[in-house]
Amino acid sequence: MDLQALSDFDLVAAHGGFGRASRASGRSKATLSRRVAELEQSLGVRLIERGSQNLRLTDEGRSLHERTRGLLSEIVEAGEAVVLGASTPKGRLRVSAPMVFAHVALPRIATRFALAYPEVQLEIVAEDRKVDPVEDGYDLIIRIDPSPDERLVGRRFLSDERLIVAPPGMPRPVPGAGGDELAVRAVLLAATPPGSLWRVNSGPEADIILRPDPILRLSSLLMVRDAVLAGAGAALLPKLLVAEDIAAGKLVYWGTHVGPSVEIWALQSSRRLVGAKVRAFLEVVETAFPKKRFDA
């Protein structure tokens, strides 16, 4: 496959037309059209439907663009690094991150990165869906407690824990002598399985078992936190999300949930090289959490 022709095709696809791609790159429309036609001929498929007004990618063209645009940018970046004799972060960097982490931690991290690396155009998308870095066009994805996936490589950069918190003034259940489960008015994530229990670490004493009685079920941790702040009930939430509210007296800490810690990982496709901009972003992230755990 001719990489120059592929690069020209991705340029046209990214700009939505030969004219806009020509103006952006300084290359003639005729040259771009010819190179795309040569690529189509070599592949034996139509990549672009050339209408009278608008350019539209075929299914094959869309798939090729999504799979190659990140790879080509890395090839260009690698070549520039060799020519310059150093890895200079530059170009576009797309990051996908879970809603809570994106809203709580990434604004400050992103600002530090942007000030340190002005030649990188950083884009962060906050979303809880399970994205694919290649299919969805991301250089880096941040995941919480990710399942093993041979298509992804990366590292854990942060551990967190889950806390039981409640509004100020809400009566805290008092354990009896029998160690029975204690019912508590609660706000739960919609995905929480029925019958789930909260096991509270109480130090040298036996763990306290709370049975949440849901007054509300909500689809996101941010919504759960806001409902607890409004007085709806207790909730099980990550320390990252509620530490400032506890310190400010807006929420009351009832205890730490017994169980494995929450692991937050930065991952990318195993098919891609770790570019200079990704390395630089990871360095800024890890600098924000030097102990690899969240401390209030």
C-alpha positions as CSV (number, residue, x, y, z in Angstrom):
1,M,0.0,0.0,0.0
2,D,1.3,3.4,-1.0
3,L,1.7,5.4,2.3
4,Q,1.6,8.8,0.5
5,A,-1.7,7.8,-1.2
6,L,-3.1,6.6,2.1
7,S,-2.0,9.8,3.7
8,D,-3.7,11.8,1.0
9,F,-6.9,9.8,1.5
10,D,-6.9,10.4,5.2
11,L,-6.4,14.1,4.6
12,V,-9.4,14.2,2.3
13,A,-11.5,12.1,4.7
14,A,-10.6,14.2,7.7
15,H,-11.4,17.5,6.0
16,G,-14.6,16.2,4.3
17,G,-13.7,17.1,0.8
18,F,-10.9,17.6,-1.8
19,G,-11.3,21.4,-1.8
20,R,-10.9,21.8,2.0
21,A,-8.1,19.2,2.1
22,S,-6.3,21.1,-0.7
23,R,-6.6,24.5,1.1
24,A,-5.4,22.9,4.4
25,S,-2.4,21.2,2.9
26,G,-1.5,23.4,-0.1
27,R,-1.7,20.4,-2.4
28,S,-3.8,20.6,-5.6
29,K,-7.2,19.1,-5.8
30,A,-6.2,17.2,-8.9
31,T,-3.2,15.6,-7.2
32,L,-5.3,14.6,-4.2
33,S,-8.0,13.1,-6.4
34,R,-5.5,11.2,-8.5
35,R,-3.8,9.7,-5.4
36,V,-7.0,8.6,-3.9
37,A,-8.1,7.0,-7.1
38,E,-4.8,5.2,-7.3
39,L,-5.3,3.9,-3.7
40,E,-8.8,2.7,-4.6
41,Q,-7.4,0.9,-7.7
42,S,-4.7,-0.8,-5.6
43,L,-7.2,-1.9,-3.0
44,G,-9.9,-2.9,-5.4
45,V,-12.6,-1.1,-3.5
46,R,-14.4,2.3,-3.7
47,L,-13.4,4.5,-0.7
48,I,-15.3,7.7,-1.5
49,E,-18.6,8.3,-3.1
50,R,-18.1,11.4,-5.3
51,G,-21.5,13.2,-5.4
52,S,-22.3,16.5,-7.1
53,Q,-22.1,18.5,-3.8
54,N,-20.9,16.4,-0.9
55,L,-18.2,13.9,-0.4
56,R,-19.2,10.7,1.4
57,L,-17.0,7.8,2.6
58,T,-18.1,4.3,1.8
59,D,-18.2,1.8,4.6
60,E,-14.8,0.6,3.4
61,G,-13.5,4.1,3.3
62,R,-14.7,4.9,6.8
63,S,-13.2,1.7,8.2
64,L,-9.8,2.4,6.5
65,H,-9.8,6.0,7.8
66,E,-10.6,5.0,11.4
67,R,-8.0,2.3,11.4
68,T,-5.1,4.3,9.8
69,R,-5.3,7.9,10.8
70,G,-3.7,7.3,14.2
71,L,-1.1,5.0,12.8
72,L,-0.1,7.5,10.1
73,S,0.3,10.3,12.6
74,E,2.6,8.1,14.7
75,I,4.7,7.3,11.6
76,V,5.0,11.0,10.9
77,E,5.9,11.7,14.5
78,A,8.5,8.9,14.6
79,G,10.1,10.3,11.4
80,E,10.2,13.8,12.8
81,A,11.8,12.5,16.0
82,V,14.5,10.8,14.0
83,V,15.2,13.9,12.0
84,L,15.3,16.2,15.0
85,G,17.3,13.8,17.0
86,A,14.8,14.1,19.9
87,S,11.2,13.3,20.7
88,T,9.3,16.6,20.6
89,P,5.6,16.2,21.6
90,K,3.4,17.8,19.0
91,G,0.2,17.2,17.1
92,R,-3.2,16.0,18.3
93,L,-3.7,13.9,21.4
94,R,-7.1,12.3,22.1
95,V,-7.8,10.8,25.5
96,S,-10.9,8.9,26.7
97,A,-11.5,8.9,30.4
98,P,-14.3,7.8,32.8
99,M,-16.7,10.5,33.8
100,V,-15.8,10.8,37.4
101,F,-12.0,10.8,36.9
102,A,-12.3,13.2,34.0
103,H,-14.4,15.7,35.9
104,V,-12.5,15.5,39.2
105,A,-8.8,15.1,38.3
106,L,-8.2,15.8,34.6
107,P,-9.0,19.5,34.3
108,R,-5.9,20.4,36.5
109,I,-3.8,17.7,34.8
110,A,-4.8,18.8,31.3
111,T,-4.0,22.4,32.2
112,R,-0.5,21.5,33.4
113,F,0.0,19.5,30.2
114,A,-1.3,22.2,27.9
115,L,1.0,24.8,29.5
116,A,4.0,22.5,29.3
117,Y,3.4,21.3,25.8
118,P,1.8,24.1,23.7
119,E,2.5,22.3,20.4
120,V,0.1,19.4,21.4
121,Q,-3.6,19.8,20.8
122,L,-5.1,17.9,23.7
123,E,-8.7,16.6,23.5
124,I,-10.2,14.7,26.5
125,V,-13.6,13.0,26.1
126,A,-15.4,12.1,29.3
127,E,-17.4,8.9,28.8
128,D,-18.2,5.6,30.7
129,R,-18.6,3.4,27.6
130,K,-15.9,0.8,26.8
131,V,-14.1,2.4,23.8
132,D,-11.5,0.8,21.5
133,P,-8.5,3.1,20.9
134,V,-8.1,2.1,17.3
135,E,-11.7,1.9,16.2
136,D,-12.6,5.1,18.1
137,G,-9.5,7.0,17.3
138,Y,-8.0,7.5,20.7
139,D,-4.3,7.7,21.5
140,L,-4.9,6.8,25.2
141,I,-7.8,5.5,27.2
142,I,-8.1,5.6,31.0
143,R,-10.1,2.7,32.5
144,I,-11.1,1.7,36.1
145,D,-10.4,-1.9,37.0
146,P,-9.9,-3.0,33.4
147,S,-10.3,-6.7,32.4
148,P,-7.2,-8.2,30.8
149,D,-7.1,-7.5,27.1
150,E,-4.2,-8.6,24.8
151,R,-5.1,-5.8,22.4
152,L,-4.2,-3.2,25.1
153,V,-1.0,-2.3,26.9
154,G,-0.4,0.2,29.7
155,R,0.2,0.7,33.4
156,R,-1.6,1.4,36.6
157,F,-1.0,4.9,37.7
158,L,-3.5,5.3,40.6
159,S,-5.2,3.2,43.3
160,D,-8.3,4.5,45.2
161,E,-10.7,3.1,47.8
162,R,-14.5,3.2,48.2
163,L,-16.0,5.1,51.2
164,I,-19.4,5.0,52.7
165,V,-20.6,8.6,53.1
166,A,-23.8,10.2,54.3
167,P,-25.4,13.7,54.7
168,P,-24.6,15.5,57.9
169,G,-27.2,14.8,60.5
170,M,-28.3,11.4,59.1
171,P,-28.4,8.9,61.9
172,R,-25.6,6.3,61.6
173,P,-26.7,2.7,62.3
174,V,-25.4,1.4,65.6
175,P,-24.3,-2.3,65.6
176,G,-25.9,-4.6,68.1
177,A,-24.4,-7.5,70.0
178,G,-25.5,-10.0,67.4
179,G,-23.6,-8.5,64.4
180,D,-26.7,-8.5,62.3
181,E,-27.0,-6.6,59.0
182,L,-28.0,-3.0,59.6
183,A,-30.5,-1.4,57.2
184,V,-29.7,2.1,55.9
185,R,-31.4,4.5,53.6
186,A,-29.2,4.6,50.5
187,V,-28.6,6.0,47.0
188,L,-27.3,3.3,44.6
189,L,-26.0,3.1,41.1
190,A,-28.7,1.7,38.8
191,A,-26.4,-1.2,38.0
192,T,-25.9,-2.4,41.6
193,P,-27.1,-6.0,41.9
194,P,-30.1,-6.6,44.3
195,G,-29.1,-7.8,47.7
196,S,-25.7,-6.1,47.7
197,L,-24.2,-5.3,51.1
198,W,-21.7,-2.8,52.3
199,R,-18.9,-4.2,54.6
200,V,-17.4,-1.4,56.7
201,N,-13.9,-1.7,58.1
202,S,-14.1,-0.8,61.8
203,G,-10.5,-1.4,62.8
204,P,-9.8,-4.0,65.4
205,E,-13.5,-4.7,65.9
206,A,-15.5,-7.0,63.6
207,D,-16.6,-5.5,60.3
208,I,-20.0,-3.8,60.3
209,I,-22.4,-5.0,57.6
210,L,-24.8,-2.5,56.1
211,R,-27.8,-3.4,54.0
212,P,-28.6,-0.5,51.7
213,D,-32.3,0.2,51.3
214,P,-32.4,2.1,48.0
215,I,-34.5,5.3,48.0
216,L,-32.9,6.2,44.6
217,R,-31.1,4.3,41.8
218,L,-29.1,6.6,39.5
219,S,-27.1,5.9,36.4
220,S,-23.8,7.7,37.3
221,L,-21.6,8.2,40.4
222,L,-21.8,12.0,39.9
223,M,-25.6,11.8,40.2
224,V,-25.3,9.6,43.3
225,R,-22.9,12.1,44.9
226,D,-25.2,15.0,44.2
227,A,-28.2,13.1,45.7
228,V,-26.3,12.4,48.9
229,L,-25.2,16.0,49.1
230,A,-28.9,16.9,48.8
231,G,-29.7,14.6,51.8
232,A,-31.3,11.6,50.0
233,G,-29.3,9.0,51.9
234,A,-25.9,7.2,52.3
235,A,-23.8,5.9,49.4
236,L,-20.7,4.0,48.5
237,L,-18.5,6.3,46.5
238,P,-14.8,6.5,45.4
239,K,-12.6,8.6,47.7
240,L,-11.4,10.6,44.7
241,L,-15.0,11.9,44.3
242,V,-15.9,12.7,47.9
243,A,-12.7,13.6,49.7
244,E,-13.2,17.4,49.3
245,D,-16.8,17.2,50.4
246,I,-15.8,15.2,53.6
247,A,-13.0,17.8,54.4
248,A,-15.5,20.6,53.9
249,G,-18.1,19.0,56.2
250,K,-20.6,18.6,53.4
251,L,-20.5,14.8,53.7
252,V,-19.9,12.5,56.7
253,Y,-17.5,9.6,56.5
254,W,-18.9,6.4,57.9
255,G,-16.1,4.0,57.0
256,T,-14.0,2.4,54.3
257,H,-15.5,-0.4,52.3
258,V,-13.7,-3.7,52.8
259,G,-12.5,-5.2,49.5
260,P,-9.9,-4.7,46.8
261,S,-8.7,-1.2,45.9
262,V,-9.9,0.6,42.8
263,E,-7.2,0.5,40.1
264,I,-7.0,3.2,37.5
265,W,-5.0,2.3,34.3
266,A,-3.8,4.2,31.3
267,L,-4.0,2.0,28.2
268,Q,-3.3,2.1,24.5
269,S,-3.4,-0.2,21.5
270,S,-0.7,-2.9,21.6
271,R,-0.4,-2.3,17.8
272,R,0.9,1.3,18.3
273,L,4.2,2.7,19.4
274,V,4.3,4.9,22.5
275,G,4.6,8.3,20.9
276,A,6.3,11.3,22.5
277,K,3.0,13.1,23.2
278,V,1.6,10.0,25.0
279,R,4.7,9.6,27.1
280,A,4.6,13.3,28.0
281,F,1.0,13.1,29.0
282,L,1.6,10.0,31.2
283,E,4.5,11.8,32.9
284,V,2.2,14.7,33.9
285,V,-0.5,12.3,35.1
286,E,2.0,10.3,37.2
287,T,3.5,13.5,38.6
288,A,0.0,14.4,39.9
289,F,-0.1,11.0,41.8
290,P,3.5,10.4,42.9
291,K,2.5,7.7,45.5
292,K,0.2,6.0,42.9
293,R,-2.7,6.3,45.3
294,F,-5.2,9.1,46.0
295,D,-4.5,11.1,49.1
296,A,-7.0,13.7,50.1
